[in-house]
Amino acid sequence: MLHRRRFMRVLGGAAALPLTPRVARAEVYPSRPVRIIVGFAPGGNFDLVARVIAERMTERLGQPVVVENRPGAGSNIATEAAIRAPADGYTLLLAGAVNAVNATLYDKLSFNFARDVAPIAGAVQFPNVMTVSASFPATSVPEFIAYAKANPGRLNHGSSGNGTTQHLAGELFKRAAGVSFVHLPYRGASQALTDMLGGQVQILFEGLPASIPHIKSGRLRALAVTTAARSDALPDIPAMAEFLPGYEASGWTGFCAPRNTPAAVVDMLNAAINESLADARVKARFADIGAMPLGGSPDEFARLIVRETEKWAQVIRAANIKAD
């Protein structure tokens, strides 16, 4: 009997051992570096957003927050890598509007983005801006709509690629305004801008950073920004919603973790991200590129993902857009 009691005590102690490290790890999170996977190459807007916030999060969390670039397949490679990572809070994804678009744009994905991530917080929103050449007959959105209706199919809309937010902003405009024009996809914003300045393209819905220098130089005329409200970067330019109520077609980014990441870890990361976005240095960096901070709760970011996924699904299916 004595041997049996000793055996049971040892067995009970052994059974409790695996729980102790798990509790300890949860209490001291993070105890090692946190990585943010970005689905685009270094130097772009996604990369900049990740690195600016990572620097501030490092100060807040007390552990290095590092950025890992995994470009390719329209960010699907990075998204899958993040989703398949352990749900422990040490691997994050800087997601964006591209993920909401890809859910419909790609027929065969090995994951369901909205289902397989734990939303943490929105990061920033990037307005696009509708521009025409300085010599274009229309000087406002209502004038442009009237001109496009009088010249159906005779205008070209350039974008930085098929299925990009710049392309879809134009498709959403066509639906909302009841006009038609031809889409010309390019392999980047610079090529589209070059042809716009050369007269081969009449309309762009490009991002602010690439467009602002040409707007300020007078070579392009800005008709509206594509966000629901005006942009601080171009305060005198109206928002498209002032003419087409409900129109909103901007790029956005936000942080996600793999599904089933502990709620306490998500809350800690959410606090770190929101604090980073409130930092004056971070605000100034984003203002320089026309980015508007989002922030908010995990639930708010989850609703944004669902709303954007449903909106772009309707546009993609109606226009029969396919991935290149």
Secondary structure, DSSP 8 states (H G I E B T S, - for coil): -HHHHHHHHHHHHHHHTTHHHHHHHHHH--SS-EEEEESS-TTSHHHHHHHHHHHHHHHHHSS-EEEEE---GGGHHHHHHHHHS-SSSSEEEEEEHHHHHHHHH-S--SS-HHHHEEEEEEEEEE-EEEEEETT-S--SHHHHHHHHHHSTT--EEEESSTTSHHHHHHHHHHHHHT---EEEE-SSHHHHHHHHHHTS--EEEEEHHHHHHHHHHTSEEEEEESSSS--TTSTTS-BGGGTSTT----EEEEEEEETT--HHHHHHHHHHHHHHHHSHHHHHHHHHTT-EEEE--HHHHHHHHHHHHHHHHHHHHHHT----
